[in-house]
Amino acid sequence: MYKKIPFKIKVIVLGAFCIIGIIIVFYNAKLNWQSDKLNYNSKQHNASNIKSSKVDENKSLKDSKENEEKQKEEEKQKQLNDLCEQGYNDFGAKKYSDAIDKENEVLAQDDNNYRAHAIKGIALCYLGASTYKQGIEEIDRSLQIKPDYGYGTFNKALALELYGHYDDALNWYDKDLKIENRVWSYYGKASIYGRKGDVENTVKNLKIAIDMQNNIRDVARKEEDFANVRNSPEFNELVK
């Protein structure tokens, strides 16, 4: 017969098993908690990566769209500048109507193009007396957009001179010379003083123009505006 195990020993053994069971349960719970925490962190990390990826993707799409729009705007501006330059060349070739048409095309797309207003304005003034007022308004519009625009200022002086407003023209030529050292503003002043028969100021301004650009001397020899000073020794010495 087997020896009967004392009750006390049974209690101790049972207690030991209970403690071991509790430890196992606790350990498994800890492992499960750590596993859940790792899974949670992993999900958070993945979610963060997905969010970051979407943000980067949206930013890339936005940047791409902005670059595309910028390129389109630059191309449009280049086309307008080219067209504006063609109008300027037409004016230089005395094709005033063609110049006006081209600048109108520019202004239809960009009414703040001060150069187009200035070219259109002076072309209108040269086209005839009937369009002089409109031409001055176009030049004034150019200067309203950009008050320190030298070419617009020069065109205002040139237009005033063209229609005999000599004192106002001299004032605007001086305004242009405060903005830029333009040879043709000096020549314009010399031409006005030539019409007035003012030898001293004619020679003074014409000399500056010739010193800046030597071929002005050849232009001055044939210039009708100097008829009233052409017989003066000072003028003839300057243009000989």
C-alpha positions in Angstrom: 0.0 0.0 0.0 1.1 3.6 -0.8 1.9 6.0 1.9 -0.7 8.7 2.3 0.5 12.2 1.5 -0.1 14.6 4.3 -2.7 17.3 3.8 -0.2 20.0 4.5 2.1 18.8 1.7 -0.9 18.7 -0.6 -1.7 22.3 0.3 1.9 23.4 -0.3 2.0 21.6 -3.7 -1.4 23.0 -4.8 -0.2 26.5 -3.7 2.9 26.1 -5.7 1.0 25.1 -8.8 -1.3 28.1 -8.3 1.6 30.5 -8.0 3.2 28.9 -11.1 -0.1 29.3 -13.0 -0.5 32.9 -11.9 3.1 33.6 -13.1 2.4 31.9 -16.4 -0.8 33.9 -16.8 0.9 37.2 -15.9 3.8 36.4 -18.2 1.5 35.6 -21.1 -0.5 38.8 -20.4 2.7 40.8 -20.4 3.8 39.2 -23.7 0.4 39.9 -25.2 0.5 43.5 -24.0 3.9 44.1 -25.4 2.8 42.4 -28.7 -0.3 44.7 -28.8 1.9 47.7 -28.1 4.3 46.8 -30.9 1.4 46.2 -33.3 -0.1 49.6 -32.3 3.1 51.4 -32.7 3.6 49.7 -36.0 0.2 50.7 -37.2 0.8 54.3 -36.0 4.1 54.3 -37.9 2.5 52.9 -41.0 -0.4 55.4 -40.8 2.2 58.2 -40.3 4.1 57.0 -43.3 1.0 56.8 -45.4 0.0 60.3 -44.3 3.4 61.7 -45.0 3.5 60.0 -48.4 0.1 61.5 -49.2 1.4 65.0 -48.1 4.5 64.6 -50.2 2.5 63.4 -53.2 0.0 66.4 -52.9 2.9 68.8 -52.5 4.6 67.3 -55.6 1.4 67.6 -57.6 0.9 71.2 -56.4 4.5 72.1 -57.3 4.2 70.4 -60.7 1.0 72.3 -61.4 2.5 75.6 -60.3 5.6 75.0 -62.5 3.4 74.2 -65.4 1.3 77.4 -64.9 4.5 79.4 -64.5 5.9 78.0 -67.7 2.7 78.8 -69.5 2.7 82.4 -68.2 6.3 82.8 -69.2 5.6 81.6 -72.7 2.6 83.9 -72.9 4.7 86.8 -71.8 7.4 86.0 -74.3 4.9 85.9 -77.1 3.5 89.3 -76.0 7.0 90.8 -75.8 7.8 89.5 -79.3 4.6 91.0 -80.6 5.2 94.3 -78.9 8.7 94.4 -80.4 7.2 93.8 -83.9 4.9 96.8 -83.3 7.9 98.9 -82.2 9.8 97.9 -85.4 6.7 98.7 -87.5 6.6 102.2 -86.0 10.3 102.7 -86.8 9.5 101.7 -90.4 6.7 104.3 -90.4 4.1 101.5 -90.7 1.9 103.3 -88.1 -1.3 101.4 -88.6 0.5 98.0 -88.4 2.2 99.1 -85.2 -1.1 100.1 -83.7 -2.8 96.8 -84.7 0.0 94.8 -83.1 0.0 96.8 -79.9 -3.8 96.4 -79.7 -3.3 92.6 -79.8 -0.9 92.9 -76.9 -3.2 95.1 -74.9 -6.2 92.8 -75.5 -4.3 90.3 -73.4 -2.5 92.6 -71.0 -3.9 96.1 -70.6 -1.1 96.9 -68.1 1.6 96.5 -70.7 3.1 100.0 -70.5 5.4 99.6 -73.4 2.5 98.6 -75.7 0.6 101.7 -74.6 3.6 103.9 -75.3 4.3 102.5 -78.8 0.6 102.6 -79.7 0.4 106.2 -78.4 3.3 107.6 -80.4 2.1 105.7 -83.5 -1.3 107.3 -83.2 0.3 110.7 -82.9 2.3 110.1 -86.1 -0.7 108.7 -87.9 -2.4 112.1 -88.0 -3.9 115.1 -86.2 -7.2 113.3 -85.8 -5.7 110.6 -83.6 -3.2 112.9 -81.7 -5.4 113.2 -78.7 -6.0 109.5 -78.4 -2.2 109.0 -78.8 -1.4 111.3 -75.9 -4.0 109.5 -73.8 -2.2 106.2 -74.6 1.2 107.6 -73.6 -0.3 109.0 -70.4 -1.8 105.6 -69.7 1.7 104.1 -70.1 3.1 106.6 -67.6 0.2 106.0 -65.2 1.2 102.4 -65.1 5.0 103.1 -64.8 5.7 106.8 -64.0 9.5 106.4 -64.4 9.3 104.8 -67.8 11.9 106.6 -69.9 10.6 105.6 -73.3 7.1 106.7 -72.4 8.4 110.0 -71.1 10.4 110.5 -74.3 7.4 109.7 -76.4 5.3 112.3 -74.6 8.0 115.0 -75.4 8.2 113.8 -79.0 4.4 113.9 -79.5 4.3 117.4 -78.0 7.1 118.6 -80.2 5.5 117.0 -83.3 2.4 119.2 -82.8 4.2 122.4 -81.9 3.9 122.4 -78.1 7.5 123.3 -77.8 7.8 124.6 -74.2 5.9 121.6 -72.9 8.1 119.3 -75.1 11.3 120.8 -73.6 9.9 120.2 -70.2 9.2 116.5 -71.0 12.6 116.0 -72.6 14.2 117.3 -69.4 12.0 114.8 -67.4 13.3 112.0 -69.6 16.9 113.1 -69.1 16.4 112.8 -65.4 15.4 109.2 -65.9 18.0 108.2 -68.5 20.7 109.8 -70.6 18.9 109.5 -74.0 20.7 110.9 -77.0 17.5 111.6 -78.8 16.2 113.8 -75.9 19.2 116.0 -76.4 18.6 116.0 -80.1 14.9 116.8 -79.6 15.8 119.8 -77.4 18.3 121.0 -80.0 15.7 120.7 -82.7 13.2 122.8 -80.8 15.8 125.5 -80.0 16.7 125.4 -83.7 13.2 126.2 -84.7 13.2 129.0 -82.2 16.4 130.4 -83.7 18.3 130.0 -80.4 21.8 129.2 -81.6 23.4 128.9 -78.2 21.0 126.3 -76.8 20.8 124.5 -80.2 24.6 124.1 -80.3 24.8 123.2 -76.6 22.3 120.3 -76.8 23.4 119.1 -80.3 27.0 118.9 -79.2 26.1 116.6 -76.3 24.1 114.4 -78.8 27.0 114.3 -81.2 29.5 113.4 -78.5 27.2 110.6 -77.4 26.6 109.3 -81.0 28.8 110.6 -83.8 26.4 109.9 -86.6 24.1 112.5 -85.2 26.3 115.0 -87.0 25.2 113.5 -90.4 21.5 113.6 -89.4 21.8 117.2 -88.2 23.2 118.4 -91.6 20.0 117.4 -93.3 17.6 118.3 -90.5 15.0 120.9 -91.5 14.4 121.9 -87.9 17.8 123.7 -87.9 16.9 126.0 -90.9 16.8 129.0 -88.6 20.3 128.5 -87.2 22.0 126.9 -90.2 23.8 130.1 -91.2 25.4 130.6 -87.8 29.2 129.9 -87.7 28.8 128.0 -84.4 26.3 125.5 -85.9 28.3 125.0 -89.1 31.4 124.4 -87.1 29.7 121.8 -85.1 28.2 119.8 -88.0 31.0 120.2 -90.6 
